[in-house]
Amino acid sequence: MISRIFGAAGILCTLITAALAADDFPAKPLKIILPLAPGASADAVTRIFSDEVSKDLGQPIMVEPRPGGGGSIGLNTFLREPHDGYSLLFMDSSMYASLAAQAKKLGIDITKEVQGLTAFSSSPQVVATPTDRPFNSIVDLLNASVNTAEGYSYGTQFPGGPAQILGHMLVSETSAKARLVTYSGSAQYTMDLVAGRLDFGVNAYSAFKPHVASGALKVLAVATEGRLHNLPEVPTLRELGLPHTTLYFGLVTHADVDPKIVEKLNAAFVKAGQKPEIQAWLIERDILPEEMTAQAYGEALDTQAAIQREAIQAALGLTN
């Protein structure tokens, strides 16, 4: 009887301690693990949000890059951190989908290890071609590819990246023919597309924008829910009935973090994203502001993982 009383008391003390910790959160600095190299657009977006949230919460937020392995190095680093809400992980929907599709290979099922925390933004992906190509639409390109011997060439910045996956989906779900050229980064990939050594490419509009402005590239379609305000004449893949993906930027945390802490962090990041200066900064860089609850971001990540799973496994030579 006494042991039961002490046992119940221990559980009660644990619950009270957890509740107090959530109420006092954050009581020390936070950390965001970035599974990408510093300097990328994801890095810049993460830092501008973390700086604003740091002021609101009254605690520093450190951004710690852990690039490599298509996000798996950053994920493994994050999973070793305490599950107390003080360590967060940057996660975009493309990386999440890729890691989810590789669960068997990696021995980690990200869908069970993390939960959505907040969305920062979405990065409009576009399909572009050198201006001297005869295609005036994505449908022209896909139809014309059927009559080529090897198919039209397109590139990807890295295996399993957004460009490869969307390109693979466009080819595999239509009668088009294409061949992939893999690069080790965005710079050479974009240079070859501008020079005409590739027939088409997929990338964030912000990456192609200078070359569209110079007349070197033309955008055939955008992979967004609605048309872009600065490309109103360019149709979306969705309205053309073609496969499309959405590239979200945001944060996740451990699956078992206290819901009160998740709610508090989500509210802080949403508040930051509502500030006119943050929205203006994003829009100026052709990044679309997003606002989601923690649950909604988790659902958005899972939706994109389901849409992209087959294409990712085919692209990476994986089996179920």
ZIDA-V274485 format. One record per residue. N is the residue number from 1. PSI is psi as a letter, one per 20 degrees, with the letter a starting at -180 (none if undefined). D_FIRST is the distance of its C-alpha to the first C-alpha in Angstrom with 1 decimal. Layout:
<<N & PSI & D_FIRST> <N & PSI & D_FIRST>>
This chain:
<<1 & g & 0.0> <2 & g & 3.8> <3 & h & 5.4> <4 & h & 5.2> <5 & g & 6.4> <6 & h & 8.8> <7 & g & 9.8> <8 & g & 10.7> <9 & h & 12.4> <10 & g & 14.3> <11 & g & 15.5> <12 & g & 16.6> <13 & g & 18.4> <14 & g & 20.1> <15 & g & 21.3> <16 & g & 22.6> <17 & g & 24.4> <18 & g & 26.0> <19 & g & 27.1> <20 & h & 28.6> <21 & g & 30.3> <22 & h & 31.9> <23 & h & 33.1> <24 & i & 34.7> <25 & p & 36.2> <26 & p & 38.5> <27 & j & 37.9> <28 & r & 40.0> <29 & q & 43.0> <30 & r & 42.8> <31 & p & 44.4> <32 & o & 46.3> <33 & p & 47.1> <34 & o & 50.4> <35 & k & 51.0> <36 & r & 54.8> <37 & q & 57.5> <38 & q & 58.3> <39 & i & 61.2> <40 & r & 60.5> <41 & h & 60.3> <42 & h & 56.6> <43 & g & 56.3> <44 & g & 58.4> <45 & g & 56.5> <46 & g & 53.1> <47 & h & 54.4> <48 & h & 56.0> <49 & g & 52.7> <50 & h & 50.5> <51 & g & 52.9> <52 & g & 52.7> <53 & h & 48.9> <54 & g & 48.5> <55 & g & 50.4> <56 & g & 48.2> <57 & i & 44.9> <58 & k & 46.1> <59 & q & 45.2> <60 & q & 47.5> <61 & o & 47.3> <62 & p & 48.7> <63 & p & 50.3> <64 & o & 50.0> <65 & p & 52.3> <66 & m & 51.2> <67 & r & 54.0> <68 & q & 54.7> <69 & k & 53.7> <70 & k & 54.2> <71 & i & 51.0> <72 & h & 48.8> <73 & g & 49.0> <74 & g & 47.8> <75 & g & 45.1> <76 & h & 43.8> <77 & g & 43.9> <78 & g & 42.0> <79 & h & 39.2> <80 & i & 38.6> <81 & q & 38.0> <82 & q & 34.6> <83 & l & 33.4> <84 & j & 33.3> <85 & i & 36.4> <86 & i & 38.6> <87 & p & 40.4> <88 & r & 42.4> <89 & p & 44.9> <90 & p & 48.3> <91 & o & 48.8> <92 & r & 51.9> <93 & h & 51.9> <94 & g & 54.4> <95 & g & 52.3> <96 & g & 49.1> <97 & g & 51.0> <98 & g & 52.4> <99 & h & 49.0> <100 & g & 47.4> <101 & h & 50.3> <102 & j & 49.8> <103 & g & 46.1> <104 & g & 46.7> <105 & g & 49.2> <106 & h & 47.1> <107 & j & 43.7> <108 & p & 42.3> <109 & n & 41.9> <110 & h & 42.5> <111 & h & 41.7> <112 & i & 38.0> <113 & h & 37.8> <114 & r & 39.2> <115 & q & 39.4> <116 & q & 42.4> <117 & g & 42.5> <118 & q & 46.0> <119 & p & 49.6> <120 & g & 52.4> <121 & r & 55.4> <122 & q & 57.3> <123 & o & 60.2> <124 & p & 63.1> <125 & q & 64.3> <126 & q & 67.9> <127 & p & 70.2> <128 & r & 73.4> <129 & q & 76.6> <130 & q & 79.6> <131 & h & 82.1> <132 & i & 84.9> <133 & q & 83.0> <134 & j & 84.4> <135 & p & 81.1> <136 & i & 80.8> <137 & r & 77.4> <138 & h & 74.5> <139 & g & 75.7> <140 & g & 79.1> <141 & g & 77.4> <142 & g & 75.3> <143 & g & 78.2> <144 & h & 80.6> <145 & h & 78.3> <146 & h & 78.8> <147 & j & 82.4> <148 & q & 81.7> <149 & g & 81.6> <150 & i & 78.4> <151 & r & 77.0> <152 & q & 76.7> <153 & q & 75.0> <154 & r & 71.9> <155 & r & 69.7> <156 & q & 66.1> <157 & h & 64.9> <158 & q & 62.4> <159 & p & 61.2> <160 & j & 58.8> <161 & r & 59.6> <162 & h & 60.2> <163 & g & 64.0> <164 & g & 63.6> <165 & g & 61.0> <166 & g & 63.0> <167 & g & 66.2> <168 & g & 64.8> <169 & g & 63.6> <170 & h & 67.0> <171 & g & 68.8> <172 & h & 66.5> <173 & j & 66.2> <174 & a & 69.9> <175 & j & 72.9> <176 & r & 73.6> <177 & p & 74.3> <178 & q & 73.2> <179 & p & 72.5> <180 & p & 70.0> <181 & p & 70.8> <182 & p & 67.8> <183 & r & 68.0> <184 & j & 65.9> <185 & r & 65.9> <186 & h & 67.2> <187 & g & 70.4> <188 & h & 72.4> <189 & g & 71.2> <190 & h & 72.5> <191 & g & 75.6> <192 & h & 76.5> <193 & g & 75.9> <194 & h & 78.2> <195 & i & 80.8> <196 & j & 80.8> <197 & i & 79.4> <198 & q & 76.7> <199 & h & 77.4> <200 & r & 74.3> <201 & q & 71.0> <202 & p & 67.7> <203 & r & 66.2> <204 & q & 65.0> <205 & h & 67.8> <206 & h & 67.6> <207 & h & 68.5> <208 & i & 71.5> <209 & g & 72.6> <210 & h & 75.2> <211 & h & 76.9> <212 & g & 77.0> <213 & h & 78.6> <214 & i & 81.1> <215 & j & 82.1> <216 & h & 80.9> <217 & q & 78.1> <218 & q & 77.7> <219 & p & 74.4> <220 & h & 74.4> <221 & q & 71.0> <222 & q & 67.8> <223 & m & 64.2> <224 & r & 62.8> <225 & h & 61.8> <226 & r & 64.9> <227 & q & 68.1> <228 & q & 68.2> <229 & h & 69.9> <230 & j & 72.1> <231 & l & 73.0> <232 & h & 73.5> <233 & i & 76.0> <234 & p & 73.8> <235 & q & 71.8> <236 & q & 68.1> <237 & h & 67.2> <238 & g & 65.1> <239 & h & 68.1> <240 & i & 70.2> <241 & k & 67.6> <242 & q & 66.9> <243 & q & 63.5> <244 & q & 62.0> <245 & r & 59.0> <246 & p & 57.7> <247 & o & 56.9> <248 & q & 54.1> <249 & p & 53.1> <250 & a & 49.6> <251 & q & 46.2> <252 & r & 43.0> <253 & r & 39.6> <254 & q & 36.6> <255 & h & 35.2> <256 & j & 31.7> <257 & q & 32.8> <258 & p & 31.2> <259 & h & 33.2> <260 & h & 33.8> <261 & g & 35.4> <262 & g & 37.5> <263 & g & 38.6> <264 & g & 39.6> <265 & g & 41.6> <266 & g & 43.3> <267 & h & 44.4> <268 & g & 45.8> <269 & h & 47.8> <270 & g & 49.0> <271 & g & 50.2> <272 & g & 52.1> <273 & i & 53.7> <274 & i & 54.9> <275 & p & 57.0> <276 & h & 60.7> <277 & h & 61.5> <278 & g & 58.9> <279 & g & 60.2> <280 & g & 63.8> <281 & g & 62.9> <282 & g & 61.6> <283 & h & 64.4> <284 & h & 67.0> <285 & j & 65.7> <286 & k & 65.7> <287 & p & 61.9> <288 & p & 60.4> <289 & q & 57.6> <290 & q & 54.5> <291 & o & 51.6> <292 & q & 48.4> <293 & r & 44.8> <294 & g & 42.4> <295 & g & 41.8> <296 & h & 45.6> <297 & h & 46.4> <298 & g & 43.9> <299 & h & 45.5> <300 & g & 49.0> <301 & g & 48.2> <302 & h & 46.9> <303 & g & 50.0> <304 & h & 52.3> <305 & g & 50.6> <306 & g & 51.1> <307 & h & 54.7> <308 & i & 55.5> <309 & g & 53.5> <310 & g & 56.4> <311 & h & 59.0> <312 & g & 56.9> <313 & h & 56.1> <314 & g & 59.8> <315 & h & 61.0> <316 & j & 58.8> <317 & k & 59.3> <318 & r & 55.7> <319 & r & 54.4> <320 & none & 51.4>>
